[in-house]
Amino acid sequence: MTNPVPKRVVDDAVRFHGHLGPFLILGLKAGLFANKILGKDYFRTRTIIETEPNPPCSCFVDGIQFITGCTTGKRNVELRNSRSLSALFIKDDKKLRLSLKSDILQNLKSLSPKKSEIIAMELSKRHIKELFDIEESLNKK
């Protein structure tokens, strides 16, 4: 089972972000998975996102903000510059890291803008484990 991103969620996120693209979808998928594993909590969840600081890669941030409720305004999103793309979600004593598989990142970076929406919708239907390397852990106090 792939757990596709619901069309209603995609439509609302596109209104928030301004357009449909693969990195927005990846942010939505990562955020939905984090909500499922950790439980959605606008204030107790925080995320550290590593990405290039410019579009299209940085569009990943909007997908995560939109779906998790972690926002730069609440200061529960930290952005770090990186050539890779990952998100570390932290809630209470749990951590969840999602790192986009490097071959997928490279393919998306060379993507023609004309194919962007088609690829975005294809990504929305793929299983999270096909896209991201996933690590879960408990914080040791």
For each residue, the residues with C-beta under 8 A, 3 or more apart:
1: 127
2: 125 126 127
3: 32 127 128
4: 124 125
5: 9 10 25 28 29 32 124
6: 9 10
7: 10 11
8: 11 12
9: 5 6 12 13 28 32 67
10: 5 6 7 13 14 20 25 28 121 124
11: 7 8 14 15
12: 8 9 15 16 66
13: 9 10 16 17 24 28 62 63 66 67
14: 10 11 17 18 19 20 24
15: 11 12
16: 12 13 62 66
17: 13 14 24 59 62 63 66
18: 14
19: 14 24
20: 10 14 24 25 116 117 120 121
21: 24 25 56 59 116 117 120
22: 25 26 56 108 111 116 119 120 123
23: 26 27 55 56 57 58 59 60 63 85 108
24: 13 14 17 19 20 21 27 28 59 60 62 63 120
25: 5 10 20 21 22 28 29 63 120 121 123 124
26: 22 23 29 30 60 63 85 100 123 131
27: 23 24 30 31 59 60 61 62 63 64 65 66 67 87
28: 5 9 10 13 24 25 31 32 63 64 66 67 124
29: 5 25 26 32 33 63 123 124 128 131 132
30: 26 27 33 34 60 63 64 87 98 128 132
31: 27 28 34 35 63 64 66 67 68 87
32: 3 5 9 28 29 35 36 67
33: 29 30 36 37 96 98 128 132 134
34: 30 31 37 38 45 47 68 87 89 96 98
35: 31 32 38 39 40 67 68
36: 32 33
37: 33 34 89 94 96 136
38: 34 35 41 45 89 91 94 96
39: 35 91
40: 35 45 68 69
41: 38 44 45 69 91
42: 45 68 69 70 74
43: 74 76
44: 41 91 92
45: 34 38 40 41 42 68 69 70 76 89 90 91
46: 70 76 77 78 89 90 91
47: 34 64 68 70 76 77 78 87 88 89 90
48: 78 80 87 88 90
49: 60 61 64 77 78 79 80 86 87 88
50: 80 81 82 84 85 86 87
51: 57 58 60 61 79 80 81 82 84 85 86
52: 57 58 81 82 83 85
53: 58 79 81
54: 57 58
55: 23 58 59
56: 21 22 23 59 108 116
57: 23 51 52 54 60 85 109
58: 23 51 52 53 54 55 61
59: 17 21 23 24 27 55 56 62 63
60: 23 24 26 27 30 49 51 57 63 64 85 87
61: 27 49 51 58 64 65 77 79
62: 13 16 17 24 27 59 65 66
63: 13 17 23 24 25 26 27 28 29 30 31 59 60 66 67
64: 27 28 30 31 47 49 60 61 67 68 70 77 87
65: 27 61 62 68 69 70 71 72 77
66: 12 13 16 17 27 28 31 62 63
67: 9 13 27 28 31 32 35 63 64
68: 31 34 35 40 42 45 47 64 65 89
69: 40 41 42 45 65
70: 42 45 46 47 64 65 74 76 77
71: 65 74 76 77
72: 65 75 77 79
73:
74: 42 43 70 71 77
75: 72
76: 43 45 46 47 70 71
77: 46 47 49 61 64 65 70 71 72 74
78: 46 47 48 49
79: 49 51 53 61 72
80: 48 49 50 51
81: 50 51 52 53
82: 50 51 52 85 86
83: 52
84: 50 51 99 100 102 105
85: 23 26 50 51 52 57 60 82 99 100 105
86: 49 50 51 82 97 98 99 100
87: 27 30 31 34 47 48 49 50 60 64 97 98
88: 47 48 49 95 96 97
89: 34 37 38 45 46 47 68 95 96 97 98
90: 45 46 47 48 94 95 96 139
91: 38 39 41 44 45 46 94
92: 44 139
93: 138 139 141
94: 37 38 90 91 136 137 138 139
95: 88 89 90 135 136 137 138 139
96: 33 34 37 38 88 89 90 134 135 136
97: 86 87 88 89 134 135 136
98: 30 33 34 86 87 89 128 132 133 134
99: 84 85 86 132 133 135
100: 26 84 85 86 104 105 131 132
101: 104 105 130 131 132 133
102: 84 105 106
103: 106 107
104: 100 101 107 108 131
105: 84 85 100 101 102 108 109
106: 102 103 109 110
107: 103 104 110 111
108: 22 23 56 104 105 111 119
109: 57 105 106
110: 106 107
111: 22 107 108 115 116 119
112: 115 116
113: 116
114:
115: 111 112 118 119
116: 20 21 22 56 111 112 113 119 120
117: 20 21 120 121
118: 115 121 122
119: 22 108 111 115 116 122 123
120: 20 21 22 24 25 116 117 123 124
121: 10 20 25 117 118 124 125
122: 118 119 125 126
123: 22 25 26 29 119 120 126 131
124: 4 5 10 25 28 29 120 121
125: 2 4 121 122
126: 2 122 123 130 131
127: 1 2 3 130 131
128: 3 29 30 33 98 131 132 134
129: 132 134
130: 101 126 127
131: 26 29 100 101 104 123 126 127 128
132: 29 30 33 98 99 100 101 128 129
133: 98 99 101
134: 33 96 97 98 128 129
135: 95 96 97 99
136: 37 94 95 96 97
137: 94 95
138: 93 94 95
139: 90 92 93 94 95
140:
141: 93
